[in-house]
Amino acid sequence: MTKERKSSGGPLGGGASKEETAKVLQWMLAAALLALFAVCLWLFWDIWAARKDLQAFVHQRAVPLGGVSGSLLAELRDLYRQEITLNLILASLILVMGVLLGGYVTYWVRLSGRMRDIQNIDHYILQSITRGVMTVDEKQRITSCNQAFGRILGLSASHCIGRDFASVFDPDSPFRRMVEWALQSAGNMDAEDEIVHQTPGGDEKPLRLTTCALRNEKGRLIGVILLVKDLTSIKALEERLRRQERLAAIGHLTRRILHEVRNPLSAMDLNLQLLQEHLERLGVHDSKAERYLRVVFSELRRLDKVVGDTHHCVTPPPVHLRPVVVQDVLNQVADGLRASFEQGGHRLELDLWPDPLEVAADPDRIKEVVINLLLNALDAVTGRSGRVFLRCRWDQRTNRVVVEVEDNGTGIPWENLSKVFDPYFTTKRRGTGLGLSVVHNIVKQHGGEIHVSSWVNEGTLVVVHLPGPQSSEMASQ
């Protein structure tokens, strides 16, 4: 059961919070000032009533007393002045006491607010840290947890506080293992480990866990601090750097190979054509020879395409940007490939933004991107009742056009997702591994981004972000 933390009580209430104490003092100050105001009104009313009584007395006694009433009138006036003086002194003292009381209470309220801010500074610091922080006491009860910890692990930070650590994490969890080890070692050794954590939503995150001892002012161990850092962006950056290094090495080697392969290919193609013409002039009609020639020509064409794709991969041709309506390009590609989908018993469904989405792009290169993605999706749904979705929309948050290709095919294993854009990486029997690499280069040339998400036996989603005309022109330059 979750326990709530209670603040230490103020001077006016054993278990009251600082905010409640300040409110009580404010109400007391208001009541005291109101009471002082009432006392002052009563004193002034008493002075006014005494003056009225004196006037009435003088009026009643003045005629019978005649000339003798002068001394009595002077004495009564002295008594009246004395009563007024005492009342004014009393009212002044009450007002001074009220001002002092109000000043003291106001000062104490402000001082308590400052003390509260100082006492809560650790809470503000804890909640402002981007790294996840959780503290566990000696009895493995969670004593604090910041919002970053809950966000990284997909938990509710407020619901964790006060609960047993064992009720939040599984027995075989690395979080449990590290905290228990830290407590058993009496905090003499800090520990650090990197893991891949699966959140309740199914997302996998690379995390770095660090434990260190939590001690009081006497140096006695009172718990463990568990730090969690999300390494997703760092790992992505490392992967990009590794990919760039691999591409640089592959590009250098490929340029040398292309230079050595292209000339023999051209010679072979030319000589095969001459051989075919020579056989025709001799009137030789051999079905086997013709079949062999067709196979050789076909393989030469395929090899020439591989060489061309490789050349485009390592040395992408420049893009020629002009205003292009994305829906027009997608409709043209879909019309050209729809027969291939229907022939295999699959469905190609379009969901396009109703308003024209114009970007600065090379339409032929964008067609190449979409064709490659759709053909990959078609391969993925082969052998099952396949559905492929081609979508485009406007993302107002990023001010970009988003093109999506989604299928319900076989999916890509998690360990292969980071390699799909690498040249020559393929799982197809006759694939070259250059299609997605070329797609990646084209998207980058347009200043865009491409991301792949996949679930084994469920499908794959490829998302392409294309910037507006001005951003695309700057990226191409």
N, C-alpha and C positions, 0 to 999 in steps of 0.2 A: 504494500500500500504506500502510495506516495506521501511523503511528509513535507509539510510546508515550513519554510524557514521563518522564524520570528525575530524581529528586531528587539534589542534590549530596551527596557522601559525608560522613560524620561522621569523627571523629578515628580511629576504629578500622577503618574500611573505606572504600576509595577510592570505590566506587560504592554503598555501603550507604545505605539510607534512614535517617532519624532514628529511626523506629520500630525498625528492626533494630539500630541502634547501642544504643539504650536497653535492648533485650532482652539484647544481649551483655553490657553492663555489669551488668545485674541478675544474670545467671548468674555473671559473674566475682565479684561481691560475695558471692553465696551460696557459691561455691567457696572464696573467701578466708576467709570466716567459718567454714566447715566445717573448713578446714585449721588455722585458729587454734584452734578447739575441740579438734581432734585433738592439736595440739602441747601445749596445756594439760593434756589428759588424760595425755599421755606424761610430762610433767614431774611431775605429781602421782603417777603410777605409779612414776616413778624415785625420788621422795622416799620413797614407801612401801616400795619394794624396798630402798633404802639402810638404812632403819630396821630392816627385817627382818634384813638382813645384819649390822648392828651388834649386834643382840640375840643373834644366833647366835654371833658372835665372842666376845662377853662371856661367854656361857654356856659356851663351850668353854674359854676361858682363865681363867675366874674361879677354879676349884678349884686348878689347879697354881700359879698365881701367888700365891695366898693374899693376905697383906696388902700385897704389892708392887703388886698390880693396880690400886690406887686411882688413881695418877697416870696410868697408861695409859688407864684408863676415862675420866678427865676430859679427856685429850687427844682421845680418840676422839669424845667428846660435842661438843667444840669443833669438830672437823672436820665432824661431822654437822650442827651448827647452821649452820656456814658454807655447807655445800652446800644446806641448806634455804633459807637467806637468798638465795643466788645464784639458785636455781631460782625462788623467789617473785618476785625482782626481774625475772628474765627473763620469767616468765609475765605480770607486771604490764605490762612494756614491750610484750609481744606483744598483750595485750588493749587497751592504749591505742592502739597502731598500728592494730589492727582497728577500734576505734571511730572513729578518725580517718579511716581508709580508707572505712568504711561511710558516715560522714557526708559525706565528699567525693563519693563516688559517688552517694549519694541527692540531694545538692545539685545535682550535675551533671545527673542525670536530670531533676529538676524544672526546672532552668534550660533544658535542651534542649527540654522540653515547652513551656515558655513561649515560647522562641524559635521553635519550630515553629508555635505559634498565631499569633505575630506575623507570621511569614513567610507563613502561609496566610490571613491576614485579607483579602488582596485576592481570594483564591478565594472566601471566604465572602461577601464583598460582591458579587462578580460573580454568584454563584448566587442571591443574595437579590433582585437587581434584577428588577422585573417587566417591564422593557423588554428586548428581545432585544439581546445584545451579542456581536459577533464581532470578533476581531483578526486581521489578515492582515499578514504581513511583506513585505519588499521583493520577495521572489521569489514573491509571491502564494501563500504557503503558510499555511494556517489554523493559528494558534498558540493560540487559545483560543476557547471558545464556551460560553455559559451555557445552562442548561436552558430559559429563557424563549425563547431564539432557536429552539431545536429545537421547542418546543411551538407557537409561532406559525406556523412554516413547515412543520410536519409532518415534521421531520427528526430524526435521532438525533444529538444534540449530541456525544456521545462519539465517534461514528464520523467526525465531521467533522474533529476535531483531528488535525493532522499531514498532512492531505490537501491536494492542490493545489486552490486556489479554483476553477479551471476545471473540475475533475472533479466538483464539487458543483453548479455553476450552469451553465445553457446559455449559449452565446455571445451570444444576443440578450437575455439576462436583464438587467433593470435593475440587479440586484445587481452583475453583472459590469461593466456600463457605469460605474456610479458609483465602484466601487473602482479600476478601471483609470484613470479620469479623475483620481482623487485621487492615485494614484501618479505619473501623468505630470506632474501639476502640482506635484509635490514637496511636496504637502500645504500649499501656500500658500493654498488657498481651500477652505473647507468647503462641502458641497453638501447639499441637502434636496429630496426629491421624494415625491409621493404616488402610489401605484400600487394596482391591484387584483390580488392574488396568488391563484393557484389552487393549493391544496395537493394533495399526492398523492392524498388522499381525494376530491378533486373539489370541496371547499368553496372559496368565493371570499371573500377577506378584504381589506378596505381597509387598507393599511399606509402608514406614513410612514417613509421611509428617510433616514438622516442619516449622512454620513461626515465624519470629522475626523482630523487628522494624529496619529500616535503617535510621539513623540520621546523620546530618552533624556536623561540628565542634561546632556549637552553641547549639546542642541538639535538633534541630527542626526535626520533622518527614518528611523525603523526599521520603519514599517508604517502601516496604516490601521485606524481603529476604525469598524466598521459598526454603527449602532444601528437597531433595528427596533421600531416601536410599532404595536400592533394598534389600529386606529381603529374597530372594529366597534361598540363601545358608544357611542363619541362620535358616529359617523355615525347610529346609531339614534336617539340623543337629538336630534340636529339635525333628523332627518326628522320626529320627533314634534313638535318645536317648529314646523317649517314647516307640518305638517299642521294643528296647532291654529290657526295664523295664517290658513291658507286657510279652515278651517272657520268661524272667527270672521267673516271677510269674507263668505263665502258665506251664513252664517246671517243676517247683517244685511241683505243684499240680498234673500234669500229671504223673510224676514218681510214686507218691503214688497210683494214681488210677490204673495205669498199673499193679503195683505189686498186687493189690487186685483183678483185673479183669482176669488176664491171667490164674491163677490157676483154677477158676470156669469154664472158657471157655474150658480149656483142659478136665476137668472132664465131662462137658456136652457133648462135642464132642465124648469122649470115650464111655460114657454110651449110647448115641444115636446109635453108631455103634453096641454096644453089643445088644441093643434092636432090631435093624434091623436084626442082625444075629439070634437072638432068635426067632423072628417071622418067619424067613425063615425055621428054623429047625422044628418049629411047623406046617409048611405048611399053615400058615395063609396068604391068598392073598386077602387083602382088599384094593381096589383102593383108598378109602378115606384116609386110614391110610398111604398108600404109598405116596400119594400126600402131606399129612401133614408132613411126614418125610422129603420129598424133600424140602418143604418150610423151615422147621427148619434148615436143613443142609445148604441151601442157605444163610439164614440169619446169621447162625453161621460163614460161610466162609466170608461173608461181614463184620461182626463184627470183625473177626480175622484180616482181611485186614486193617480195621480202626485202630485196636490196633497196628498192625505192622507199619503202616504209622506214627502213633503218636509216636511210639518209635523211628523211624528214624528221625522224626522232632525234638524231644527234645534231642536225643542222636544219631547224624548222624554217620553212620559207616565210618571207614577210607576209603579213596580213594587210589587205587593202580595205580599210574601213569606209563604210558609208551607211547612211540611215537605213535600217532594216526593221521591218515589223516581224517580231518573233513568231506570231501566229501564222503568218504566211509561210515561213520556212518550215514550221512543224507540220502544217497541212500538206505541203509538197512532199516531205519525207514520208509521212503516213500514207499518202496516196500511192507512193512508189513501192512501199513494203507491205501494204495491206494484203495483197495476193499471197505473199509468202506466209503470212500468219494464217490466213484462211485455209491454205493448202494443208497445213499441219493440224487444222482443227483448233486453232487458238484465236483469241479475241484481242484486238488492239483497240483500246478505248481512249478517247481524247477528252480532256477537261481543260479548256482554254479560257483564259481571262476574257471577259466580254468586251472590254475596251482595248483598242490597239496598243500594244506595248512596243515602243520603238527604242532600239539601241543602236549604237555605232558598232558595226561588226562587218566581218567578211562573210557574206552569206554562204559561199561555197565551203568555207572552213567550218561554219556552224552546222551546215548540213552533214559534213563529215563526222562531227561530234555526235549528232543525234542518230545518224545511221549506225555508227559503231555501238552506241548504247542500246539501241533497239535490237540489233543483231545479237548482241550478248544476251539480252533478255530472252530473245527467241530461242537461243541455244539452251538457256537455263530451264525453260518450260517444256522442252522437248521430252516426250514420253509421258506427259501428264496433261490434264485439262488446264491449259494455261490461259492466264489473263495478264495482259501487259497494259499499264496505264501510262499515258503521256500527258503531262500536265504543264501548265505555265501560269504564273500569277505574279502579282506585284507585291513586293515586301516593302511596306511603307517605313518600317523601322530602320532598315538598312538602305533604303532608296535603291533597290536592285530588282532586276527581273530574275525570277527563279524558274528553272526548268527541271522537272522531275521525271524520271523513268523508274517505274516500280513494277516488279513481277512477283508471281507466287511460285517461283521455281525452286531449285535445289538449295540455293543459298551458298554463301562462301564461309568456310571455316574461319573461326576467329583468328587463328594463327596466320592465315593468308591475307587478311584484310590490309595489313600494312605493306604488302608486296604487290598489290594489284596494279599499281602505276609504274612498277619497275620494268624496264625493257627486258624482253625475252622471258618474263615470268608468265607461265601459262599452265593450266591443268587440263587443257584440251589436247586430244591425241594429235591433231594436225594444226594446232594453233601456233602462231609465231610469238605471241607474248608482246606484240607491239601496238595492238589496237588501243588499249587504255592509256598506254604511255603517250601515244600521239594525241589522244583526246586531252590528256592532262596538259600537254604543251600548248595545244590550241587555246584551251580555256585560259591558261596563264598569259598567253600573248594578248588576249582580250582584256586583261586585268581582272579576270574573274577567279572564282574558286570552285572546286569540285570536291564533294564528300560522298563516301560510300558507307552505307549501313546494311548489314546483312544478318539473317538468322537462318541457321541450317534447317533445311526442309520446310522453310516458311516463305522465304523470298528475299529479295534484295531491293534496296532503294538507293538510287544515285541522284544527287541533288547538285545542280549547276547554278551558280550565282553569276549573273552578268551585270556589270555596272552600266550606268547611263552613258550617253554619247560623249560627254566631256571627259568622264573618267576613263573611258575606253581609249580615247585618243591620247591621253596622257600616258596610259600604260603602254601603248604601242610604241611611243616615242622613247 
